[in-house]
């Protein structure tokens, strides 16, 4: 990558992005549907989102991938292999418009959102993710080891010193208490 500032994104990302965009929108739709299907979603949205596990993510992605048409996937390679797709087939490929607005409006009871606004919101989510810092493996390792070093800085709590006579006195007191509570002999021996 000699020239990272290449103005032609087709050279950097040669595949058509419709497949990826459809999967992302489908995933967001399924995530919103799962939130709405959760009986406590009105009570605590953050808790509902925290309950989403890796299995749910993988299943939702698989459910988004399954309806992806072969023609749309083939079309995504047209920038790399222009002769791979017939022009007649290209015209028949349509991207599914996902109705996110109805799901979002169910989630928020204020300010109804049109489907155009919902799709714009979904596209902006990708932009905000792109602005996040992506760490290399070395940076992740440095960050984790730095956090481990911070844990070593914790000063140990000085334990309270208990004398032998105080320990014997406490044991005798607990034995008297156990006898008063009518504990069995084998239970008292466990003390």
Phi, psi and omega in degrees: 000076181292323184238093182288341182266037182292126182284357181254094183296339179295335178280329179276313179241082189291338182281146173295139188269006182299320181298311181297316180297317179296322178293317179297315180294319177297321179295316179298321178297314180295322178296314177298319179297319178296321178296316181291331179283343179288125185295340182255018185296332179284338182278314185208097182293321181297317180296320179298317179293325179291337180280353177287122182250178183299323180298316179299318181298312182295318179295319178296319178296320178296321178292332177283326182285324186304315182279000181294124184285149178299323180296320179294321178295316177298321181296331182294343180267004187297330179290328179275320183233082185299332181272359183287328184249134173285145180295330179293320180293322181302322182290333182279345182281125178234141176272140182285130176272119185268128182274088179276333188302316182296322178292316180295320180294329175291326182286319179247129183273354181248158176047080178303147185242136176281166180295326177297316178295323179295317178293324177294318177300317180295321179292323179293331177298321176296320179296319180292326176293325180293333180281343180290148181286131177257120184269144173280171179300319180297319179294323178295317179297315178299318181295316181293317180292327177294322177293323178295322178295324178296326180293330180290339182284352182291128180279134181290146178280131179287121180290152178286131180278124179247128181284165180296320182294324178293322179294316179296318179299318179294322179293317179296319178298317180292326177294317177298319179297317181296321178293321178294331181273005179061042174291152175288159183299319181292331177288323179293324180295333178290337178292000000 
